[in-house]
Structure formats: C-alpha cells, structure tokens
C-alpha cells in the first residue's frame, strides 16, 4: 500500500491506558513509511542514473552533431574550392583555345594574302607570256608571209 502525505497527516493511532499511542501500530506505520521512503530513494537514484546516462548520451549526440556540422561546412568549402578550380581550369582552357584559334585564323589570313599575291603575280606572268607568245606568233606569221611573198616574187622572176 502506498502512503500519501495525506495518509501520514491523517493517521490516527489508538490510544492506550495512559493516553499514549499503541506502540505496535506506530512501529508498523513507521516500517511502512521506511519501506516506501527506501523504495522512493532507490527509484529516485535509478531515475538520477538514467538522467545522467541520458545527459551523457545527449552530450555525445551534441558532439556528433557538432562534428557533422563541421564536416558539412568543410565539405561545402571543399566543394566550392573544387567548383572554383574547375571553373578556373575551364576558363584557362577556353582562353587558350581562343588564343590558338585567333593565331590559326591570323596564320590562315596571312596564307590567303600570300596566295592572292602569288595568283596576282602568276596572272601577270601569264599575261606577259601571252603577249610574248602573241608577238612571237605574229612575228612568225610575218616571216611566213614574207617568205611566201618572196617565194612568189622568186617564182615570178623565174617565170613559174
């Protein structure tokens, strides 16, 4: 039977001859109170130990939480650094590719300009050769015509 504060306050003992309390009842009641207080002390101690264990567990969880937060921050920082490095590398590769393309474009333009000049020069040579060939052919025609005229004159002179 659990004893409440009300039970203790309202407990009445029978009186004996000299108006005193019955000693056996008082001792029995005190034994019940002692047992319940002893049980409460044990229960209180158990709860205190459980509370300490929970407090220790909470401390460990807080350490783990702090470690996880720190790890997350480190991972975020590493991720940002990695991303920044990748972007920097990509920009460097792109810049190098643009420079190479610009250089190649410049070289190609120079080659085009050189070929245009060469074509121009070759056209001039062709025109010059055509003119020379035309003059030569005209001179040969003139020689042939002169030879024919000479042959006709010779034929007329010889009487053929």
Z-matrix of the N, CA and C atoms (Angstrom, degrees):
N
C 1 1.437
C 2 1.525 1 108.42
N 3 1.321 2 116.55 1 129.66
C 4 1.448 3 122.06 2 178.51
C 5 1.523 4 107.64 3 -83.72
N 6 1.313 5 113.72 4 138.42
C 7 1.472 6 119.30 5 179.54
C 8 1.512 7 107.38 6 -105.20
N 9 1.315 8 114.47 7 130.86
C 10 1.457 9 120.22 8 178.93
C 11 1.527 10 108.62 9 -100.08
N 12 1.339 11 115.96 10 165.28
C 13 1.468 12 118.24 11 175.76
C 14 1.541 13 111.31 12 -57.05
N 15 1.297 14 114.87 13 -32.28
C 16 1.482 15 119.06 14 178.88
C 17 1.532 16 110.58 15 -65.09
N 18 1.371 17 115.75 16 -41.12
C 19 1.473 18 120.21 17 179.14
C 20 1.520 19 110.64 18 -61.27
N 21 1.344 20 115.15 19 -40.61
C 22 1.470 21 118.55 20 -178.89
C 23 1.518 22 109.88 21 -66.96
N 24 1.301 23 115.80 22 -42.14
C 25 1.467 24 119.79 23 -176.62
C 26 1.530 25 111.02 24 -67.43
N 27 1.310 26 116.45 25 -36.59
C 28 1.463 27 119.59 26 -174.54
C 29 1.517 28 114.06 27 -99.59
N 30 1.300 29 118.56 28 6.96
C 31 1.475 30 120.90 29 -179.85
C 32 1.522 31 110.05 30 -65.42
N 33 1.286 32 114.16 31 129.22
C 34 1.462 33 119.32 32 177.68
C 35 1.523 34 109.07 33 -119.36
N 36 1.288 35 112.39 34 132.65
C 37 1.462 36 118.67 35 178.71
C 38 1.528 37 107.87 36 -104.22
N 39 1.318 38 114.66 37 148.40
C 40 1.480 39 116.92 38 175.95
C 41 1.516 40 109.28 39 -74.11
N 42 1.244 41 115.59 40 148.81
C 43 1.457 42 120.62 41 -177.21
C 44 1.516 43 109.28 42 -95.97
N 45 1.314 44 114.85 43 151.01
C 46 1.451 45 120.19 44 179.32
C 47 1.528 46 109.00 45 -103.79
N 48 1.204 47 115.27 46 -164.71
C 49 1.446 48 122.66 47 -172.70
C 50 1.514 49 112.54 48 -57.09
N 51 1.228 50 119.48 49 -46.34
C 52 1.465 51 121.84 50 -175.65
C 53 1.530 52 111.45 51 -92.50
N 54 1.235 53 116.25 52 27.51
C 55 1.465 54 122.79 53 179.64
C 56 1.537 55 111.74 54 63.54
N 57 1.246 56 117.77 55 32.36
C 58 1.458 57 121.81 56 177.25
C 59 1.523 58 109.32 57 -106.65
N 60 1.286 59 116.65 58 172.98
C 61 1.466 60 121.21 59 -179.41
C 62 1.510 61 109.59 60 -85.99
N 63 1.314 62 112.94 61 154.88
C 64 1.452 63 119.05 62 178.55
C 65 1.520 64 107.13 63 -70.95
N 66 1.296 65 115.24 64 119.13
C 67 1.450 66 122.04 65 -173.73
C 68 1.521 67 111.48 66 -62.69
N 69 1.283 68 118.85 67 -40.19
C 70 1.468 69 122.07 68 -179.07
C 71 1.535 70 110.88 69 -65.62
N 72 1.328 71 116.90 70 -40.05
C 73 1.465 72 120.67 71 178.04
C 74 1.529 73 110.98 72 -65.23
N 75 1.325 74 115.74 73 -43.18
C 76 1.463 75 120.03 74 179.91
C 77 1.518 76 109.46 75 -64.23
N 78 1.329 77 117.61 76 -45.30
C 79 1.468 78 120.78 77 179.57
C 80 1.529 79 111.12 78 -64.54
N 81 1.308 80 118.48 79 -40.43
C 82 1.466 81 122.51 80 179.25
C 83 1.531 82 109.58 81 -64.65
N 84 1.346 83 115.30 82 -42.49
C 85 1.473 84 119.26 83 179.30
C 86 1.522 85 110.26 84 -65.42
N 87 1.316 86 116.14 85 -41.76
C 88 1.461 87 120.65 86 179.47
C 89 1.531 88 110.17 87 -65.08
N 90 1.309 89 117.97 88 -35.41
C 91 1.465 90 121.04 89 177.69
C 92 1.529 91 110.15 90 -65.24
N 93 1.324 92 116.94 91 -42.77
C 94 1.464 93 121.33 92 178.02
C 95 1.532 94 109.06 93 -61.57
N 96 1.336 95 116.90 94 -44.69
C 97 1.469 96 121.08 95 178.96
C 98 1.525 97 109.85 96 -63.66
N 99 1.316 98 118.50 97 -42.98
C 100 1.449 99 122.35 98 179.42
C 101 1.524 100 110.89 99 -60.32
N 102 1.341 101 116.63 100 -45.94
C 103 1.459 102 120.60 101 -179.64
C 104 1.536 103 110.95 102 -62.75
N 105 1.315 104 115.16 103 -42.36
C 106 1.467 105 118.11 104 -179.04
C 107 1.528 106 111.23 105 -69.26
N 108 1.331 107 116.36 106 -38.37
C 109 1.467 108 119.43 107 177.73
C 110 1.528 109 109.16 108 -66.37
N 111 1.329 110 116.15 109 -40.27
C 112 1.455 111 120.24 110 178.18
C 113 1.539 112 110.01 111 -62.27
N 114 1.330 113 115.49 112 -43.20
C 115 1.462 114 120.37 113 177.58
C 116 1.540 115 110.73 114 -63.38
N 117 1.310 116 117.11 115 -41.03
C 118 1.469 117 121.88 116 178.34
C 119 1.531 118 110.71 117 -64.69
N 120 1.330 119 115.58 118 -39.39
C 121 1.465 120 119.49 119 178.66
C 122 1.526 121 109.90 120 -64.49
N 123 1.346 122 116.74 121 -45.35
C 124 1.474 123 120.53 122 178.01
C 125 1.539 124 110.34 123 -62.01
N 126 1.323 125 115.43 124 -45.96
C 127 1.470 126 119.80 125 179.37
C 128 1.534 127 110.41 126 -62.18
N 129 1.320 128 115.61 127 -42.40
C 130 1.465 129 120.85 128 179.03
C 131 1.534 130 109.86 129 -63.14
N 132 1.333 131 116.95 130 -42.39
C 133 1.455 132 120.99 131 179.19
C 134 1.527 133 110.33 132 -64.42
N 135 1.330 134 116.41 133 -42.33
C 136 1.476 135 120.45 134 177.05
C 137 1.522 136 111.09 135 -61.09
N 138 1.311 137 116.30 136 -43.78
C 139 1.471 138 120.18 137 178.56
C 140 1.525 139 110.91 138 -65.71
N 141 1.333 140 116.17 139 -37.00
C 142 1.465 141 120.25 140 178.00
C 143 1.537 142 110.07 141 -64.31
N 144 1.338 143 115.90 142 -42.45
C 145 1.464 144 119.71 143 178.56
C 146 1.536 145 110.79 144 -66.07
N 147 1.336 146 115.49 145 -41.54
C 148 1.469 147 118.93 146 176.74
C 149 1.535 148 110.39 147 -61.83
N 150 1.317 149 114.97 148 -41.71
C 151 1.466 150 119.92 149 179.63
C 152 1.528 151 110.49 150 -63.10
N 153 1.349 152 116.59 151 -42.69
C 154 1.459 153 119.87 152 177.71
C 155 1.530 154 111.07 153 -63.51
N 156 1.333 155 116.02 154 -40.98
C 157 1.472 156 120.17 155 178.44
C 158 1.530 157 109.64 156 -63.46
N 159 1.313 158 115.83 157 -43.52
C 160 1.472 159 119.59 158 178.61
C 161 1.529 160 110.27 159 -64.88
N 162 1.342 161 116.28 160 -40.37
C 163 1.468 162 119.41 161 177.14
C 164 1.524 163 110.49 162 -61.77
N 165 1.331 164 116.88 163 -43.12
C 166 1.462 165 121.39 164 178.68
C 167 1.529 166 110.04 165 -63.83
N 168 1.318 167 115.71 166 -42.60
C 169 1.459 168 120.70 167 178.25
C 170 1.534 169 110.06 168 -62.98
N 171 1.327 170 116.55 169 -41.61
C 172 1.460 171 121.34 170 177.98
C 173 1.530 172 110.50 171 -62.22
N 174 1.326 173 116.89 172 -41.46
C 175 1.470 174 120.70 173 177.46
C 176 1.532 175 109.88 174 -60.94
N 177 1.345 176 116.48 175 -44.14
C 178 1.460 177 120.45 176 178.94
C 179 1.527 178 110.58 177 -63.15
N 180 1.336 179 116.44 178 -43.37
C 181 1.471 180 119.62 179 178.51
C 182 1.526 181 111.11 180 -63.20
N 183 1.310 182 116.39 181 -37.78
C 184 1.464 183 119.67 182 178.62
C 185 1.537 184 110.12 183 -66.89
N 186 1.343 185 116.63 184 -38.79
C 187 1.468 186 120.20 185 176.47
C 188 1.531 187 109.60 186 -62.41
N 189 1.327 188 116.00 187 -45.87
C 190 1.468 189 120.64 188 179.13
C 191 1.523 190 109.80 189 -61.71
N 192 1.329 191 116.55 190 -43.60
C 193 1.469 192 121.25 191 178.80
C 194 1.529 193 110.44 192 -60.40
N 195 1.335 194 116.06 193 -45.48
C 196 1.463 195 119.72 194 179.86
C 197 1.530 196 110.11 195 -63.76
N 198 1.319 197 116.58 196 -41.39
C 199 1.462 198 120.95 197 178.91
C 200 1.532 199 110.51 198 -63.88
N 201 1.318 200 116.12 199 -42.48
C 202 1.466 201 119.91 200 179.01
C 203 1.529 202 110.60 201 -65.33
N 204 1.324 203 116.95 202 -40.45
C 205 1.473 204 119.53 203 178.15
C 206 1.534 205 110.26 204 -64.29
N 207 1.328 206 115.48 205 -43.22
C 208 1.469 207 119.82 206 178.83
C 209 1.528 208 110.56 207 -63.03
N 210 1.335 209 115.86 208 -42.85
C 211 1.462 210 120.73 209 177.96
C 212 1.523 211 110.60 210 -62.14
N 213 1.323 212 116.31 211 -42.52
C 214 1.463 213 120.70 212 178.76
C 215 1.522 214 110.61 213 -62.09
N 216 1.322 215 117.10 214 -43.16
C 217 1.462 216 120.30 215 178.46
C 218 1.531 217 110.94 216 -63.17
N 219 1.330 218 115.86 217 -42.76
C 220 1.463 219 120.06 218 178.28
C 221 1.530 220 109.88 219 -62.12
N 222 1.333 221 116.24 220 -44.55
C 223 1.460 222 120.00 221 179.60
C 224 1.525 223 111.05 222 -62.98
N 225 1.326 224 116.78 223 -39.39
C 226 1.466 225 119.76 224 177.42
C 227 1.528 226 110.09 225 -63.14
N 228 1.331 227 116.03 226 -43.03
C 229 1.462 228 120.24 227 179.84
C 230 1.525 229 110.31 228 -63.78
N 231 1.339 230 116.16 229 -46.59
C 232 1.465 231 120.78 230 178.94
C 233 1.527 232 109.88 231 -60.94
N 234 1.318 233 116.29 232 -42.37
C 235 1.460 234 120.87 233 178.95
C 236 1.527 235 110.92 234 -61.56
N 237 1.316 236 116.93 235 -44.46
C 238 1.470 237 121.26 236 178.20
C 239 1.526 238 110.49 237 -62.77
N 240 1.341 239 116.29 238 -44.77
C 241 1.467 240 119.79 239 179.36
C 242 1.530 241 110.43 240 -62.50
N 243 1.324 242 116.08 241 -42.83
C 244 1.460 243 120.65 242 179.22
C 245 1.528 244 109.85 243 -61.82
N 246 1.329 245 115.52 244 -46.32
C 247 1.465 246 120.13 245 179.52
C 248 1.529 247 110.16 246 -60.95
N 249 1.333 248 116.88 247 -44.95
C 250 1.463 249 120.88 248 178.90
C 251 1.526 250 110.71 249 -61.08
N 252 1.349 251 116.83 250 -41.56
C 253 1.471 252 120.79 251 178.56
C 254 1.524 253 111.19 252 -64.03
N 255 1.327 254 115.95 253 -42.85
C 256 1.465 255 120.15 254 179.74
C 257 1.525 256 109.85 255 -63.44
N 258 1.327 257 116.56 256 -43.10
C 259 1.468 258 120.23 257 178.97
C 260 1.526 259 109.81 258 -63.49
N 261 1.326 260 116.61 259 -44.21
C 262 1.469 261 120.24 260 179.59
C 263 1.532 262 110.52 261 -61.86
N 264 1.331 263 116.90 262 -42.95
C 265 1.464 264 120.38 263 178.84
C 266 1.525 265 110.55 264 -64.12
N 267 1.317 266 115.74 265 -43.19
C 268 1.469 267 119.41 266 179.82
C 269 1.525 268 110.44 267 -63.03
N 270 1.323 269 116.46 268 -41.73
C 271 1.463 270 119.95 269 178.34
C 272 1.529 271 110.88 270 -64.30
N 273 1.338 272 116.38 271 -39.97
C 274 1.465 273 119.92 272 178.78
C 275 1.533 274 110.70 273 -65.07
N 276 1.320 275 116.22 274 -42.91
C 277 1.467 276 120.58 275 178.98
C 278 1.526 277 109.76 276 -63.47
N 279 1.321 278 115.80 277 -43.80
C 280 1.461 279 120.48 278 179.38
C 281 1.527 280 110.80 279 -63.06
N 282 1.327 281 117.03 280 -43.87
C 283 1.465 282 120.59 281 179.33
C 284 1.523 283 110.34 282 -62.32
N 285 1.334 284 116.15 283 -44.23
C 286 1.464 285 120.18 284 179.48
C 287 1.528 286 110.28 285 -62.78
N 288 1.329 287 116.86 286 -41.79
C 289 1.468 288 120.49 287 179.21
C 290 1.526 289 110.50 288 -64.37
N 291 1.330 290 116.48 289 -40.56
C 292 1.462 291 119.87 290 178.13
C 293 1.534 292 110.73 291 -64.39
N 294 1.327 293 116.35 292 -41.19
C 295 1.468 294 119.87 293 178.70
C 296 1.533 295 110.68 294 -63.96
N 297 1.335 296 115.90 295 -43.61
C 298 1.466 297 119.51 296 178.82
C 299 1.529 298 110.44 297 -63.68
N 300 1.316 299 116.06 298 -41.89
C 301 1.463 300 119.62 299 179.36
C 302 1.530 301 110.40 300 -64.60
N 303 1.313 302 116.30 301 -41.60
C 304 1.469 303 120.47 302 178.57
C 305 1.530 304 110.33 303 -63.39
N 306 1.325 305 116.33 304 -43.09
C 307 1.468 306 120.81 305 178.93
C 308 1.527 307 109.95 306 -63.20
N 309 1.325 308 115.82 307 -45.15
C 310 1.475 309 120.75 308 -179.57
C 311 1.520 310 109.53 309 -63.89
N 312 1.324 311 116.85 310 -40.92
C 313 1.460 312 121.03 311 178.19
C 314 1.533 313 110.09 312 -62.00
N 315 1.307 314 116.71 313 -43.54
C 316 1.460 315 121.25 314 178.62
C 317 1.529 316 110.40 315 -62.43
N 318 1.344 317 116.28 316 -44.95
C 319 1.459 318 120.61 317 178.66
C 320 1.534 319 110.55 318 -61.53
N 321 1.328 320 115.35 319 -42.31
C 322 1.457 321 119.91 320 179.92
C 323 1.524 322 110.61 321 -63.61
N 324 1.319 323 116.55 322 -42.75
C 325 1.461 324 120.50 323 178.83
C 326 1.529 325 110.70 324 -63.07
N 327 1.337 326 116.28 325 -40.70
C 328 1.459 327 119.76 326 177.20
C 329 1.529 328 110.48 327 -62.62
N 330 1.323 329 116.50 328 -41.42
C 331 1.469 330 120.90 329 178.92
C 332 1.527 331 109.98 330 -64.46
N 333 1.327 332 117.15 331 -40.54
C 334 1.469 333 120.71 332 177.60
C 335 1.526 334 109.81 333 -62.16
N 336 1.326 335 115.75 334 -46.54
C 337 1.472 336 119.68 335 179.32
C 338 1.533 337 110.72 336 -60.38
N 339 1.322 338 117.17 337 -42.43
C 340 1.462 339 121.39 338 179.07
C 341 1.521 340 110.40 339 -62.78
N 342 1.352 341 116.04 340 -43.58
C 343 1.466 342 119.39 341 -179.40
C 344 1.526 343 111.15 342 -66.72
N 345 1.321 344 117.34 343 -37.00
C 346 1.464 345 120.47 344 176.64
C 347 1.523 346 110.19 345 -61.22
N 348 1.311 347 115.59 346 -44.00
C 349 1.470 348 120.04 347 178.85
C 350 1.520 349 110.63 348 -63.63
N 351 1.324 350 116.11 349 -40.75
C 352 1.460 351 119.87 350 179.60
C 353 1.522 352 110.49 351 -65.83
N 354 1.334 353 116.31 352 -41.55
C 355 1.474 354 120.25 353 177.97
C 356 1.527 355 109.84 354 -62.59
N 357 1.302 356 116.18 355 -43.63
C 358 1.460 357 121.32 356 178.64
C 359 1.534 358 109.77 357 -59.40
N 360 1.307 359 115.66 358 -45.58
C 361 1.462 360 121.24 359 179.75
C 362 1.532 361 110.45 360 -63.35
N 363 1.357 362 115.72 361 -43.90
C 364 1.469 363 119.53 362 -179.94
C 365 1.531 364 111.23 363 -64.81
N 366 1.335 365 117.65 364 -37.35
C 367 1.467 366 120.65 365 177.03
C 368 1.523 367 110.16 366 -63.78
N 369 1.323 368 115.86 367 -39.69
C 370 1.455 369 120.28 368 179.10
C 371 1.530 370 109.57 369 -64.46
N 372 1.326 371 115.97 370 -43.15
C 373 1.464 372 120.35 371 178.30
C 374 1.526 373 109.65 372 -62.65
N 375 1.348 374 116.93 373 -44.73
C 376 1.465 375 120.60 374 -179.94
C 377 1.533 376 110.16 375 -60.39
N 378 1.342 377 116.50 376 -45.74
C 379 1.451 378 120.34 377 179.40
C 380 1.539 379 110.16 378 -59.89
N 381 1.336 380 114.04 379 -44.70
C 382 1.464 381 119.21 380 178.89
C 383 1.533 382 110.85 381 -61.73
N 384 1.350 383 115.98 382 -44.61
C 385 1.466 384 119.86 383 179.30
C 386 1.522 385 110.72 384 -64.63
N 387 1.324 386 117.39 385 -39.04
C 388 1.467 387 120.95 386 177.53
C 389 1.531 388 110.36 387 -61.86
N 390 1.308 389 114.32 388 -43.44
C 391 1.464 390 118.21 389 179.01
C 392 1.529 391 110.33 390 -63.80
N 393 1.339 392 116.24 391 -44.36
C 394 1.463 393 120.75 392 179.20
C 395 1.526 394 110.69 393 -61.94
N 396 1.362 395 113.57 394 -44.69
C 397 1.459 396 118.54 395 179.69
C 398 1.522 397 109.75 396 -63.48
N 399 1.306 398 116.98 397 -41.58
C 400 1.467 399 121.32 398 179.52
C 401 1.520 400 109.87 399 -61.77
N 402 1.344 401 116.58 400 -46.71
C 403 1.466 402 120.47 401 177.94
C 404 1.531 403 110.74 402 -60.24
N 405 1.342 404 115.47 403 -44.57
C 406 1.464 405 119.94 404 -179.27
C 407 1.525 406 110.29 405 -62.03
N 408 1.349 407 114.82 406 -48.05
C 409 1.457 408 118.57 407 -179.29
C 410 1.532 409 110.89 408 -62.83
N 411 1.301 410 115.43 409 -40.02
C 412 1.468 411 119.20 410 179.00
C 413 1.536 412 109.75 411 -64.29
N 414 1.336 413 115.21 412 -40.20
C 415 1.469 414 117.37 413 178.90
C 416 1.515 415 110.19 414 -66.47
N 417 1.326 416 117.27 415 -38.03
C 418 1.459 417 120.95 416 178.67
C 419 1.526 418 110.38 417 -66.35
N 420 1.319 419 115.82 418 -41.35
C 421 1.472 420 119.56 419 176.79
C 422 1.525 421 109.47 420 -61.50
N 423 1.317 422 113.88 421 -43.71
C 424 1.471 423 118.61 422 179.54
C 425 1.514 424 110.36 423 -61.72
N 426 1.332 425 116.88 424 -41.85
C 427 1.469 426 121.03 425 179.13
C 428 1.519 427 109.23 426 -62.99
N 429 1.355 428 115.16 427 -44.95
C 430 1.472 429 119.32 428 -178.95
C 431 1.535 430 109.05 429 -62.92
N 432 1.300 431 116.84 430 -44.72
C 433 1.466 432 120.37 431 -179.92
C 434 1.537 433 109.60 432 -62.70
N 435 1.332 434 115.37 433 -42.67
C 436 1.472 435 118.68 434 178.33
C 437 1.518 436 110.53 435 -63.28
N 438 1.346 437 115.62 436 -40.92
C 439 1.461 438 119.08 437 178.88
C 440 1.527 439 110.29 438 -62.72
N 441 1.310 440 118.37 439 -40.78
C 442 1.462 441 121.69 440 179.65
C 443 1.531 442 109.68 441 -66.21
N 444 1.297 443 115.47 442 -43.01
C 445 1.465 444 118.38 443 178.53
C 446 1.530 445 109.48 444 -62.35
N 447 1.314 446 115.77 445 -42.24
C 448 1.466 447 120.99 446 179.54
C 449 1.523 448 109.21 447 -64.18
N 450 1.342 449 115.50 448 -40.84
C 451 1.457 450 118.45 449 -179.32
C 452 1.524 451 109.96 450 -66.58
N 453 1.311 452 116.98 451 -39.38
C 454 1.460 453 120.24 452 178.01
C 455 1.532 454 109.69 453 -65.79
N 456 1.293 455 117.33 454 -41.83
C 457 1.461 456 120.18 455 178.12
C 458 1.523 457 109.62 456 -63.55
N 459 1.347 458 114.13 457 -42.06
C 460 1.468 459 116.78 458 178.39
C 461 1.541 460 109.74 459 -63.53
N 462 1.321 461 116.46 460 -39.92
C 463 1.463 462 120.47 461 179.62
C 464 1.532 463 109.69 462 -64.73
N 465 1.287 464 115.71 463 -39.52
C 466 1.476 465 119.28 464 179.93
C 467 1.530 466 107.28 465 -67.72
N 468 1.245 467 117.06 466 -40.79
C 469 1.443 468 118.75 467 -178.92
C 470 1.526 469 110.30 468 -69.68
N 471 1.219 470 117.99 469 -36.90
C 472 1.459 471 118.79 470 -179.32
C 473 1.547 472 108.14 471 -83.16
N 474 1.207 473 119.17 472 -16.64
C 475 1.434 474 123.04 473 178.74
C 476 1.517 475 114.32 474 90.07
N 477 1.153 476 119.90 475 30.91
C 478 1.465 477 118.78 476 178.75
C 479 1.500 478 108.40 477 -91.20
